[in-house]
Amino acid sequence: MSFKETLIDVLKKCKRSLITYCINTIFILVFYYLLIGTKDVIYPFFISSIILLIYIFIEFISYKEFSYKLDIAQNSPDYEDISNNKVFSIISNLHKEYNKNLYAIEQKYKEKLSFFSQWIHNMKTSSTIIDLACEKGLNQDSKESVLKDIKDENEKLKSNLEQGLNFLRLDDFSKDYAINEVNIYDMVYNVINSKKRDFIYHGIFPKVDLDRNLSVHTDLKWCSYMIDQIIGNAIKYSSKNSNKFVRVTVKSNEDGISLIIADEGIGIDKEDISRVFEPFFTGKNGRKYNNSTGIGLYMVKKISESLKHRVEIKSQKNIGTSVIITFIRPCTIY
């Protein structure tokens, strides 16, 4: 900032003080003029002018120093020389909060960019398979296998679209959920029933051991989505036609009611278990299954946090995986 700009800012800042001082000086000069005479007015005028200039000079230096420190604080809010100043302490806190919010926004943007890149890839894959199936159907008389391929890929498209919509809704989660008393047996039964075709196709059997009268406080739609994702993974990572089970049980503890969904599938590698809730992480199992997106468990984690539930995962390689959703009390029985 130039000398002229700084001086103008100082004069604007001290405008009221300067006006008050000038009015006071005028009264003194008039008093001297009426009481003593014209010649003696020069002396008090000179003294007042000197005091005024000294005041402006001090304010100018103070403002210049403030501007300098402000420039430093803008780039480095933890600058030691100004850390005890209340103004700069506030600036420092605002700066840190701004950086924190900016980082959170950047992370959300990167997550969305990664998600939609993967999402578009999955959509394109399904679209390509449907296109190939149509060409195959045009060149043969039997349409049954072709229609089955198209139907399977259409189910994947619907699943990907639903996942994309739910991912977008996470930002406005507070506007799209309502905590109510939900019968846990009915909720789990409805999810399992909706995945009946997947169970039959993979040769996996659901085994539900739940109290029909047990209820928990949650949002029916979002909690059903969580259970759907977990059961979907349990089916996906179990060997086909192995006659194994996906078991759903509950356990009461000090915190509340824990819903346990356990499979007898391939399990998760020990080094991957701590990262399964990270967005787009598929691990070693994901490289074996091409339709793994790494978004399902991430969504489960985010939704459970928003609903004030707790989710954890336990797994042993080649033995199975258990996902535990804990509904924090109150939980009731009708």
TORRO-759545 format. One record per residue: residue in one letter; x, y, z of N, C-alpha, C in turn. Coordinates in steps of 0.1 Angstrom, whole numbers, plus 5000, padded with zeros to 4 digits. Example, Ala and Ser with C-alpha at 12.3 -4.5 7.8 and 13.67 -1.06 7.14 Angstrom:
A513249435078512349555078513249675078/S512849785071513749895071512950005079/
end
This chain:
M500949885000500050005000500950125000/S500650224991501450344990501250445002/F502150535003502050635014500750715013/K500450755001499150834999497950755003/E497850624999496750545002496650515017/T497850495023497850475038497350595045/L497850715041497550845048496050865047/I495450835035493950855033493250765042/D493650635043492950545052493050585066/V494250635070494350685084493450805087/L493350895078492451015079491050975080/K490650875072489250825072489050755086/K489950675090489850595103489750695115/C490450805114490450895126489551025123/K488651015114487851125110487151185121/R486451115130485751165141486651235151/S487751175154488751235164489251365158/L489551365145490151485139489151595139/I487851565136486851675136486651725150/T486551635160486451685174487551765178/Y488751725174489951805178489951945171/C489651955159489552075151488552175157/I487352115161486352205167486852255180/N487452175188488052215201489052325199/T489952305189490952405186490352545182/I489352535174488652665170488052735182/F487452665191486952725203488052795211/I489152725212490352785220490852905213/L490952905200491453025192490453145194/V489153105193488153215194488253275208/F488453185218488553235232489753325234/Y490953285228492153365229491953495222/Y491353495210491153615202490253715210/L489153665216488253755223488853805236/L489653725242490153755256491453835255/I492353795246493753855246494053935234/G493753885222494053965210494553875198/T494653945187494953865174496353805174/K497353875179498753835178499053705187/D498353695198498553585207497853455202/V497053465191496353345186497353255179/I498453305173499353225165499953115174/Y500253155186500953055195500152935197/P498852945202498052825205497752745192/F497652825180497352755168498552675164/F499752725166500952645163501052525171/I500852535185500852425194499852315190/S498652355187497552265183497952195170/S498552265161498952205148500052095150/I500952125159502052035162501451905168/I500551925178499951815184499151725174/L498451795165497651725155498551645146/L499651705142500551635133501251515140/I501551525152502151415160501151305161/Y499851345164498751245165498651165152/I498551245141498451175128499651085124/F500851135128502051055126502050925134/I501650925146501550805155500450715149/E499350765145498250685139498750625126/F499550695118500050655105500950535108/I501950545117502850435120502150315125/S501150335134500450225140499650155129/Y498950225120498250165109499150095100/K500250155097501250085088501749955094/E502049955107502449825113501349725113/F500049775116498949685116498749615102/S498849705091498749655078499749545074/Y500949575079502149485077501849345083/K501449345096501149225103499949155097/L498949235092497849175086498149095073/D499149155066499649085054500248955057/I501048955069501748835073500648725078/A499748775085498648685091497848625080/Q497748695068496948635057497648515052/N498948505052499648395047500148295057/S500348345069500848265081500148305093/P498948255096498148295108498848255121/D499848175121500548145134501748225136/Y501948335130503048425131503248465146/E504448435152504548445167504448585172/D504848695165504848825170503348875172/I502448815165501048865166500148765173/S500648655178499748555183499048595196/N499548695203498848745215497848855212/N497848905200496849005196495548945194/K494448995200493148935199492648935185/V492849055177492449065164493048955155/F494348935157495048835148494748695153/S494448675166494048545171492748505164/I491748605163490548575156490748545141/I491648625135492048595121492648455119/S493448425129494148295128493048175129/N492148195138491048095139490248085127/L489848195121489048205109489848135097/H491148165097491948115086492047965087/K492247915099492247765101490947705098/E489847765102488447715099488247715084/Y488647815078488547825063489247715056/N490547695060491347585054490747455057/K490147435069489547305072488347285063/N487447385062486347365053486747355038/L487747425034488147415020488747275018/Y489447215027489947075026488846975025/A487846995033486646905033485946915020/I485747035015485147055002485946984991/E487247004991488146934981488046784982/Q488046734994487946584996486546534990/K485446604993484146564988484146574972/Y484846674967484846684952485646564946/K486846534953487646424948486846294949/E486146274960485346154962484246144951/K483546254949482546254938483046224925/L484246284922484846274909485246124907/S485846064917486245924916485045834915/F484045864923482745784922482145784909/F481945904903481245914891482045864879/S483445864880484245804870484045654870/Q484045594882483745454883482345414879/W481445504883480045484880479745484865/I480345584858480145594844480745474837/H481945424842482645304837481645184838/N481045164849480145054851478945064842/M478445184840477245204832477645164817/K478845214813479245184799479445034797/T480044964807480244824806478844754804/S477844784812476544724811475944754797/S476144884793475644924780476244844768/T477544824770478244744759477844604759/I477644534771477144394771475744384765/I474844484768473544484763473544494747/D474444574743474644594728475144464721/L476044404728476544274722475444164723/A474744164733473644064734472544094723/C472244214721471344244710471844204696/E473144224694473744174681473644024680/K473943964692473943814692472543764689/G471543834695470143794693469643814679/L470243904671469843924657470443814648/N471443744653472143644645471743504649/Q470743484658470343344661468843344664/D468343224663466943204665466543204680/S467343144688467043144703467243274709/K466243324715466343464722466443444737/E466243324742466143314757467443354764/S468643304760469843344766470143494765/V469843544753470043684750469243774760/L467943744761467143814770467543804784/K468143694788468643674802469843764804/D470743774794471843864795471444014797/I470444044788469944184788469344214802/K468544114807467844134820468944154831/D469944074831470944074842471644214841/E472044254829472744384828471844504832/N470544484828469544594832469444604847/E469544494854469544494869470744564874/K471844544868473144614872472944764870/L472344804858472144944855471245004866/K470144934869469244994880470045004893/S470844904896471544914909472545034909/N473245044898474245154897473545294897/L472345304891471645434891471145464906/E470645364913470245384927471345424935/Q472545354933473745384941474145534938/G474145574926474545714922473545814929/L472345784929471345874935471545884950/N471845774956472045774971473345844975/F474345824966475545894969475346054968/L474546094959474246244958473446284970/R472546204975471746244986472446254999/L473646195000474446205013474746345017/D474946435007475146575011474046645018/D472846605014471646655021470846555029/F471646475036471146365044470046405054/S470346515060469446565071468046595066/K467846615053466546645047465846525042/D466546405043465946285037465946165046/Y465746195059465646075068464746115079/A464146015085463346025097463445905106/I463945935119464045825128462745785134/N462445655132461245595138461545465144/E460545405151460645275156460345175145/V461345095142461245005131461344855136/N460444775131460544625134461744565126/I462744525134463944475127463844345119/Y462944265124462644135116462044165103/D460944255103460344295090461244355080/M462144445086463044515077464044415071/V464644325078465544235073464844135063/Y463744095067462943995058462644055045/N462244185044461944255032463244265023/V464344295029465644305021465944165016/I465944065024466243925019465243885008/N464043915010463043875000463343944986/S463744074987464144144975465344094967/K466144014975467343954969467243804967/K465943754967465643614965466343554953/R466243634941466843584929468343564930/D469043654937470443654939470843524947/F470043504958470343384966470243254958/I469143244950468943124942469943114931/Y470343224925471343214914472643174919/H473043214931474343184936474343054945/G473142994947473142874955473442894970/I473143014975473343054989472043064996/F472043025009470743025016470843125028/P469743205030469643295041469143215053/K469643255065469243195077469043305087/V467743335091467443445099467043395113/D467643445123467343415137467143545145/L465843595143465543725149464243725157/D464143795168462943815175461943895167/R460743835164459843905155459244035161/N459344045175458844165181459844275185/L461144255181462144345184462144465174/S462244585180462344705172463544795176/V463944875166465044965169464645095163/H465345205168465145335163466145365151/T465545385139466345405128465545465116/D466145485105465345525093465145405084/L463945365081463645245074464345235061/K464245345053464745335039466345325039/W466945415047468445415047469045285054/C468345245064468945125071468745005062/S467544995055467344885045468444885035/Y468745005030469845015020471144965025/M471444995038472744945044472744795044/I471644735049471444585050471544525036/D470944595026470944545012472444535007/Q473144635010474544645005475344525012/I475144505025475944405032475544265028/I474244245026473844105022474244085007/G474244194999474744184985476144134985/N476944194993478444154994478544014999/A477743975009477843845014477543735003/I476543764995476243674984477343674973/K477843794970478843814959480143744962/Y480543754975481843694979481743554985/S480643484982480443344985480543264973/S481143144974481243054962479943014957/K479743014944478442974938478142824941/N476842794943476342664945477142584956/S477542654966478342594977477442554988/N476142584987475142544998475542605011/K476142725011476542785023475442885027/F475642945039474543035045475043175047/V474043265046474243405051473343415064/R473943425075473243425088472943565093/V471743585097471443715103470943695117/T471643755127471243735141471343875148/V470843875160471043995169471643955182/K472244055188472944045201472744165209/S472244155221472044265230473344295238/N473644425239474844455247474544585254/E475544645261475344765269474944885260/D475444895248475245005240473845005233/G473344885230472144875223471944735218/I471444725205471144605198472044595186/S472844485185473744465174473144365164/L472944405151472544325140473744265134/I473844135133475044065128474743995115/I475344025104475143965091476443885088/A476443755089477643675087477543585075/D478543585067478543485056479643385058/E479743285049480743185049481543185036/G481843315032482543335019484043325020/I484643405010486143395009486843475019/G486143565027486743645037487643755031/I488243835040488943955036490443935042/D491343975033492743965038493044055050/K493844015058494144085071494644225068/E495444245058495944375055494944475049/D493844415044492744495038491644535047/I491544465059490344475068490244615073/S491344685075491244825081490844925071/R490844895058490544985047489244965040/V488444865044487244835037486244945036/F486245035046485245145046485745265038/E486945255033487445375025486745375012/P486545495006485845504993486645444982/F486045354974486645304962487745194964/F487845154977488845054980488244914978/T488844834969488344704966489244594971/G490544624973491444524979491744404969/K492244294975492544184967491344114961/N490244114970489044044965488444124953/G488544254953488044344943488744314929/R489944264930490644234917490244104911/K489544024920489043894915487643904910/Y486944004915485544034910485444164903/N485244154890485244274882484144374885/N483044334891481944424893482044484907/S483144474914483444544927483744694924/T483044774932483244924930483944984942/G483844924954484444984965483645094971/I482445104967481545214972480545164982/G480145044982479044994990479345005005/L480444955010480744965024481045105029/Y481545185019481745325022480445395025/M479445365017478145425019477545375032/V477745245035477245195048477845265059/K479145295059479745365070479245505071/K479145575060478645715060477145725065/I476345635061474945635065474845605080/S475645505084475545465098475945575107/E476945655103477445775111476345875112/S475645895100474545995100473345955109/L473145825109472045775117472445745132/K473645775135474145755149474245605153/H474345525143474645385145476145355144/R476545235148477945205147478045075139/V479045075130479244965121480644915122/E480844785123482244725123482244595115/I483444555112483544435103484644345109/K484344215109485244115113485344005102/S486543955100486643855089487843765091/Q487743645086488843555085488943495071/K490143495066490343445052489843305050/N489043285040488443145036487543085047/I487143175056486143125066484843205066/G484943335065483843425063483943565069/T482943645067482943785071481643815079/S481843895090480643935097480644085098/V479544145095479344295096478344315107/I478744405116477844425128477444575128/I476044585128475444725129474944735143/T475444825151474844845164473944965165/F472744935169471745045170471745095185/I472245215187472445265200471045275207/R471045245219469745255226469145395225/P467745405225466745305230466345205219/C466245075223465644975215464544915223/T463444875217462344825225461744695219/I460944635227460244515223458744545225/Y457944525215456544545216455844475227/
end
